[in-house]
């Protein structure tokens, strides 16, 4: 471990505070605005809700966990489906329910420990579900990249903007050093934007007309939409929420290694999961997408050796302020669809690849027919878009795949029990390697 320049509770000097916080803002910015762009929500509210969620996270974790909460990619498909079925309000209700699931799981972990969730969600279930999350969105990414958004028809001009964006993002991901390696999405979007400007794909009129200060159009329950909780909505969002718990645990392990703390024990896994869920519920109450801790910001901590929670809080405040600057929101809205499509091709592929990586890192044995069956069923049901309809009950896509995987893992013989000290052992192994 390297000695930190600023430790968890250290307060940065005022002259450096703003610069350090802006680094974290840039790291999360591209991905956080991409999600609302893809699902048709307001990017300004995504920024505001990410700031509020981060501050809530820091408070609930007793200012001990330096993490930033941005928009979650795992919920893109469920939000799109919820909006199609019941409008933006349904998507917000579903997101709030997902946050409640986090809270319930946190409560159970506090009382019963965490072993049960690892038995419920071993890598052979979670890995293929993550692959489904990425590949289920592949068609969306390619369509955004190739087609003229106005006509829906193929356009080489638009596709060229996507390819330039994709190429720039890849170059920054592979070859950039230091802080630049933490912002490949933002860098790719900027370069794609400049190219699009040069070939005439950008309309600046909305940016020119926008006011500097502008109140975003918040989506408030009961005021802007009727609150109706349905079984279909619950089955759409809750399985994804359960699966993303494993992503949260992974981030806590990596973050603990970076800053030299055991966050599974203190402030406790239950607190960080509750904080993550609270962030999602706060976001849902104002019209923002679900939240998750961001690996990009963990990368910034590792590079800068500045672990101060006050730097993360500063980034959260800046994000909230940005959400009220009308010209910033208009500038985000002016980003051409193919530019976002180019970034999405890489991002959705990375999500799927991270599922593969989980299977490899966990040394899942595909010579074992049990593992082969579970992974195969999850992948085909999820990517194939299978659904079950019984009267008014409907279970489809990713949710059906996730539930099928959990049930198969519990029913089929040969299941391995999770070890009680698995987190401690994993941390010890990583520290020894470091």
ZIMO-V275848 format. One record per run of one state. SS is the DSSP state (A for helix, B for strand, O for the rest). FROM is the first residue (numbers start at 1). TO is the last residue. If there is no record, write none. Layout:
BEGIN
ss;from;to
SS;FROM;TO
SS;FROM;TO
END
This chain:
BEGIN
ss;from;to
O;1;5
B;6;6
O;7;13
A;14;39
O;40;42
A;43;60
O;61;68
B;69;71
O;72;72
A;73;112
O;113;114
A;115;120
O;121;122
A;123;135
O;136;137
A;138;146
B;147;147
O;148;153
B;154;154
O;155;155
A;156;175
O;176;177
A;178;182
O;183;183
A;184;198
O;199;204
A;205;209
O;210;212
B;213;213
O;214;220
B;221;221
O;222;224
B;225;225
O;226;230
A;231;259
O;260;263
A;264;286
O;287;290
B;291;293
O;294;294
A;295;304
O;305;305
B;306;306
O;307;308
A;309;323
O;324;324
B;325;325
A;326;333
O;334;336
A;337;361
O;362;368
A;369;384
O;385;386
B;387;390
O;391;392
B;393;396
A;397;411
O;412;421
A;422;433
O;434;434
END
